[in-house]
Amino acid sequence: MDEIVVLLAPVLLGSGTRLFDCTVGHPIALEPAPPSTAGRVTNLRYRVPKNA
């Protein structure tokens, strides 16, 4: 995997879902990339380092 993209919209359904809960004890190294917006949605981009 080279990159993770999270589309963030201002809506909460139920109590929410923790996306990276399964990584407890196994940290993932991610490099944040500049976010971009389209309307009310924010695109959060994270690069996975090659040496990870």
Phi and psi in radians as a Rosetta constraint file:
Dihedral C 1 N 2 CA 2 C 2 CIRCULARHARMONIC -1.728 0.35
Dihedral N 2 CA 2 C 2 N 3 CIRCULARHARMONIC -0.553 0.35
Dihedral C 2 N 3 CA 3 C 3 CIRCULARHARMONIC -2.693 0.35
Dihedral N 3 CA 3 C 3 N 4 CIRCULARHARMONIC 2.574 0.35
Dihedral C 3 N 4 CA 4 C 4 CIRCULARHARMONIC -2.030 0.35
Dihedral N 4 CA 4 C 4 N 5 CIRCULARHARMONIC 2.275 0.35
Dihedral C 4 N 5 CA 5 C 5 CIRCULARHARMONIC -2.075 0.35
Dihedral N 5 CA 5 C 5 N 6 CIRCULARHARMONIC 2.192 0.35
Dihedral C 5 N 6 CA 6 C 6 CIRCULARHARMONIC -2.011 0.35
Dihedral N 6 CA 6 C 6 N 7 CIRCULARHARMONIC 2.132 0.35
Dihedral C 6 N 7 CA 7 C 7 CIRCULARHARMONIC -1.606 0.35
Dihedral N 7 CA 7 C 7 N 8 CIRCULARHARMONIC 2.006 0.35
Dihedral C 7 N 8 CA 8 C 8 CIRCULARHARMONIC -1.861 0.35
Dihedral N 8 CA 8 C 8 N 9 CIRCULARHARMONIC 2.050 0.35
Dihedral C 8 N 9 CA 9 C 9 CIRCULARHARMONIC -2.067 0.35
Dihedral N 9 CA 9 C 9 N 10 CIRCULARHARMONIC 2.585 0.35
Dihedral C 9 N 10 CA 10 C 10 CIRCULARHARMONIC -1.345 0.35
Dihedral N 10 CA 10 C 10 N 11 CIRCULARHARMONIC 1.055 0.35
Dihedral C 10 N 11 CA 11 C 11 CIRCULARHARMONIC -2.378 0.35
Dihedral N 11 CA 11 C 11 N 12 CIRCULARHARMONIC 2.353 0.35
Dihedral C 11 N 12 CA 12 C 12 CIRCULARHARMONIC -2.114 0.35
Dihedral N 12 CA 12 C 12 N 13 CIRCULARHARMONIC 2.108 0.35
Dihedral C 12 N 13 CA 13 C 13 CIRCULARHARMONIC -1.900 0.35
Dihedral N 13 CA 13 C 13 N 14 CIRCULARHARMONIC 2.130 0.35
Dihedral C 13 N 14 CA 14 C 14 CIRCULARHARMONIC 1.188 0.35
Dihedral N 14 CA 14 C 14 N 15 CIRCULARHARMONIC -2.386 0.35
Dihedral C 14 N 15 CA 15 C 15 CIRCULARHARMONIC -1.703 0.35
Dihedral N 15 CA 15 C 15 N 16 CIRCULARHARMONIC 0.038 0.35
Dihedral C 15 N 16 CA 16 C 16 CIRCULARHARMONIC 1.563 0.35
Dihedral N 16 CA 16 C 16 N 17 CIRCULARHARMONIC 2.866 0.35
Dihedral C 16 N 17 CA 17 C 17 CIRCULARHARMONIC -2.214 0.35
Dihedral N 17 CA 17 C 17 N 18 CIRCULARHARMONIC 2.247 0.35
Dihedral C 17 N 18 CA 18 C 18 CIRCULARHARMONIC -1.410 0.35
Dihedral N 18 CA 18 C 18 N 19 CIRCULARHARMONIC 2.023 0.35
Dihedral C 18 N 19 CA 19 C 19 CIRCULARHARMONIC -1.199 0.35
Dihedral N 19 CA 19 C 19 N 20 CIRCULARHARMONIC -0.667 0.35
Dihedral C 19 N 20 CA 20 C 20 CIRCULARHARMONIC -1.971 0.35
Dihedral N 20 CA 20 C 20 N 21 CIRCULARHARMONIC 0.535 0.35
Dihedral C 20 N 21 CA 21 C 21 CIRCULARHARMONIC -1.118 0.35
Dihedral N 21 CA 21 C 21 N 22 CIRCULARHARMONIC -0.520 0.35
Dihedral C 21 N 22 CA 22 C 22 CIRCULARHARMONIC -1.286 0.35
Dihedral N 22 CA 22 C 22 N 23 CIRCULARHARMONIC -0.075 0.35
Dihedral C 22 N 23 CA 23 C 23 CIRCULARHARMONIC -1.697 0.35
Dihedral N 23 CA 23 C 23 N 24 CIRCULARHARMONIC 0.176 0.35
Dihedral C 23 N 24 CA 24 C 24 CIRCULARHARMONIC -1.045 0.35
Dihedral N 24 CA 24 C 24 N 25 CIRCULARHARMONIC 2.203 0.35
Dihedral C 24 N 25 CA 25 C 25 CIRCULARHARMONIC 1.489 0.35
Dihedral N 25 CA 25 C 25 N 26 CIRCULARHARMONIC -0.180 0.35
Dihedral C 25 N 26 CA 26 C 26 CIRCULARHARMONIC -2.287 0.35
Dihedral N 26 CA 26 C 26 N 27 CIRCULARHARMONIC 1.306 0.35
Dihedral C 26 N 27 CA 27 C 27 CIRCULARHARMONIC -1.103 0.35
Dihedral N 27 CA 27 C 27 N 28 CIRCULARHARMONIC 2.566 0.35
Dihedral C 27 N 28 CA 28 C 28 CIRCULARHARMONIC -1.926 0.35
Dihedral N 28 CA 28 C 28 N 29 CIRCULARHARMONIC 2.239 0.35
Dihedral C 28 N 29 CA 29 C 29 CIRCULARHARMONIC -1.469 0.35
Dihedral N 29 CA 29 C 29 N 30 CIRCULARHARMONIC 2.094 0.35
Dihedral C 29 N 30 CA 30 C 30 CIRCULARHARMONIC -2.242 0.35
Dihedral N 30 CA 30 C 30 N 31 CIRCULARHARMONIC 2.495 0.35
Dihedral C 30 N 31 CA 31 C 31 CIRCULARHARMONIC -1.873 0.35
Dihedral N 31 CA 31 C 31 N 32 CIRCULARHARMONIC 2.040 0.35
Dihedral C 31 N 32 CA 32 C 32 CIRCULARHARMONIC -1.173 0.35
Dihedral N 32 CA 32 C 32 N 33 CIRCULARHARMONIC 2.423 0.35
Dihedral C 32 N 33 CA 33 C 33 CIRCULARHARMONIC -1.857 0.35
Dihedral N 33 CA 33 C 33 N 34 CIRCULARHARMONIC 2.794 0.35
Dihedral C 33 N 34 CA 34 C 34 CIRCULARHARMONIC -1.020 0.35
Dihedral N 34 CA 34 C 34 N 35 CIRCULARHARMONIC 2.326 0.35
Dihedral C 34 N 35 CA 35 C 35 CIRCULARHARMONIC -1.322 0.35
Dihedral N 35 CA 35 C 35 N 36 CIRCULARHARMONIC 2.768 0.35
Dihedral C 35 N 36 CA 36 C 36 CIRCULARHARMONIC -2.285 0.35
Dihedral N 36 CA 36 C 36 N 37 CIRCULARHARMONIC 2.730 0.35
Dihedral C 36 N 37 CA 37 C 37 CIRCULARHARMONIC -2.154 0.35
Dihedral N 37 CA 37 C 37 N 38 CIRCULARHARMONIC 2.603 0.35
Dihedral C 37 N 38 CA 38 C 38 CIRCULARHARMONIC -2.465 0.35
Dihedral N 38 CA 38 C 38 N 39 CIRCULARHARMONIC 1.745 0.35
Dihedral C 38 N 39 CA 39 C 39 CIRCULARHARMONIC 1.223 0.35
Dihedral N 39 CA 39 C 39 N 40 CIRCULARHARMONIC -2.162 0.35
Dihedral C 39 N 40 CA 40 C 40 CIRCULARHARMONIC -1.722 0.35
Dihedral N 40 CA 40 C 40 N 41 CIRCULARHARMONIC 0.127 0.35
Dihedral C 40 N 41 CA 41 C 41 CIRCULARHARMONIC -1.819 0.35
Dihedral N 41 CA 41 C 41 N 42 CIRCULARHARMONIC 2.340 0.35
Dihedral C 41 N 42 CA 42 C 42 CIRCULARHARMONIC -1.881 0.35
Dihedral N 42 CA 42 C 42 N 43 CIRCULARHARMONIC 2.269 0.35
Dihedral C 42 N 43 CA 43 C 43 CIRCULARHARMONIC -1.672 0.35
Dihedral N 43 CA 43 C 43 N 44 CIRCULARHARMONIC 1.960 0.35
Dihedral C 43 N 44 CA 44 C 44 CIRCULARHARMONIC -1.698 0.35
Dihedral N 44 CA 44 C 44 N 45 CIRCULARHARMONIC 2.194 0.35
Dihedral C 44 N 45 CA 45 C 45 CIRCULARHARMONIC -2.071 0.35
Dihedral N 45 CA 45 C 45 N 46 CIRCULARHARMONIC 2.377 0.35
Dihedral C 45 N 46 CA 46 C 46 CIRCULARHARMONIC -2.296 0.35
Dihedral N 46 CA 46 C 46 N 47 CIRCULARHARMONIC 2.232 0.35
Dihedral C 46 N 47 CA 47 C 47 CIRCULARHARMONIC -1.592 0.35
Dihedral N 47 CA 47 C 47 N 48 CIRCULARHARMONIC 2.458 0.35
Dihedral C 47 N 48 CA 48 C 48 CIRCULARHARMONIC -1.635 0.35
Dihedral N 48 CA 48 C 48 N 49 CIRCULARHARMONIC 2.077 0.35
Dihedral C 48 N 49 CA 49 C 49 CIRCULARHARMONIC -1.064 0.35
Dihedral N 49 CA 49 C 49 N 50 CIRCULARHARMONIC 2.551 0.35
Dihedral C 49 N 50 CA 50 C 50 CIRCULARHARMONIC -1.111 0.35
Dihedral N 50 CA 50 C 50 N 51 CIRCULARHARMONIC -0.537 0.35
Dihedral C 50 N 51 CA 51 C 51 CIRCULARHARMONIC -1.529 0.35
Dihedral N 51 CA 51 C 51 N 52 CIRCULARHARMONIC 0.081 0.35
